[in-house]
Amino acid sequence: MGVEIFETWVCDSHTCYLGTDNYILESMPQYDHLPISENPNKEHFTTYLKNHQQGMTDYNTFCIHCAETGIEKWVAHLHKRTCTYYDKQGNETLVEQIPK
């Protein structure tokens, strides 16, 4: 039942955990619905992400920034050690390596 992938949706921060043998667990929404911008802005998102990773923002602020810059969700592949951020059209906005 080990989790291999988790997918977090910015609109309400619910997360789907996917594991071996078709294991699926979905969390409850964490906050009220956020509208996701139709106009992705990779440059601004990247700045917000770096700021968040440096501890300059809390989780809720980061999610608001994701919504403002058109990020609909992120998907972490634990075995590949990647985290990919997607816009509303399903396009990859940014792929980053998860540090060991």
C-alpha positions in Angstrom: 0.0 0.0 0.0 3.0 2.4 -0.2 2.2 5.7 -1.7 4.0 6.3 -5.0 2.3 9.5 -6.3 0.3 12.2 -4.7 -1.7 14.9 -6.5 -2.7 18.1 -4.8 -5.4 20.4 -6.2 -4.9 24.1 -5.5 -8.6 24.9 -5.7 -9.1 23.5 -2.2 -5.9 21.6 -1.3 -7.4 18.2 -1.4 -4.9 15.5 -2.2 -5.2 12.1 -3.9 -2.6 9.5 -2.7 -2.0 6.7 -5.2 -0.1 3.6 -4.3 0.5 0.0 -5.3 -2.3 -2.4 -6.0 -4.6 0.5 -7.1 -4.5 2.0 -3.6 -6.2 5.4 -3.5 -6.9 7.7 -0.6 -8.3 11.2 -1.0 -8.1 13.9 1.7 -10.8 16.4 2.5 -10.6 20.0 1.2 -8.4 22.2 3.4 -10.0 25.6 2.7 -12.7 27.3 0.7 -12.5 27.1 -3.1 -9.9 29.3 -4.8 -10.5 30.3 -8.4 -7.5 29.4 -10.7 -6.3 32.0 -13.2 -6.9 31.1 -16.8 -3.6 32.9 -17.6 -0.6 30.9 -16.4 2.5 33.0 -15.4 5.5 30.7 -15.0 7.9 33.5 -14.1 5.8 34.8 -11.2 5.0 31.2 -10.1 8.7 30.3 -10.0 9.4 33.4 -7.8 6.5 32.5 -5.5 7.8 28.9 -5.3 11.3 29.9 -4.4 10.1 32.3 -1.8 7.9 29.6 -0.2 10.7 27.1 -0.3 12.9 29.6 1.6 10.2 29.9 4.3 9.0 33.4 3.3 5.3 32.3 3.0 3.0 29.9 4.7 1.2 27.0 2.9 -2.1 28.9 2.4 -0.3 31.9 0.9 1.6 29.7 -1.4 -1.7 28.1 -2.6 -3.2 31.6 -3.2 -0.1 32.4 -5.2 -0.4 29.2 -7.2 -4.1 30.1 -8.0 -3.1 33.6 -9.0 -0.4 32.3 -11.4 -2.6 29.6 -13.0 -1.3 26.5 -11.2 -4.2 24.0 -10.9 -2.3 21.2 -9.2 1.0 19.6 -8.5 1.9 15.9 -8.8 4.8 14.4 -6.8 6.2 11.1 -8.0 8.1 9.7 -5.1 10.1 7.0 -7.0 11.0 9.5 -9.8 11.7 12.1 -7.1 9.9 14.8 -9.2 7.2 17.4 -8.5 5.4 18.7 -11.5 3.1 21.8 -11.5 0.3 21.9 -14.1 -2.0 24.7 -15.4 -5.7 24.3 -16.0 -5.1 22.9 -19.5 -2.9 20.1 -18.2 0.3 21.7 -19.4 3.5 21.2 -17.4 4.4 24.6 -16.0 7.5 23.5 -14.0 9.2 20.1 -13.2 11.6 20.1 -10.3 13.7 17.4 -8.7 12.8 16.5 -5.1 16.1 16.6 -3.1 17.3 13.5 -1.3 
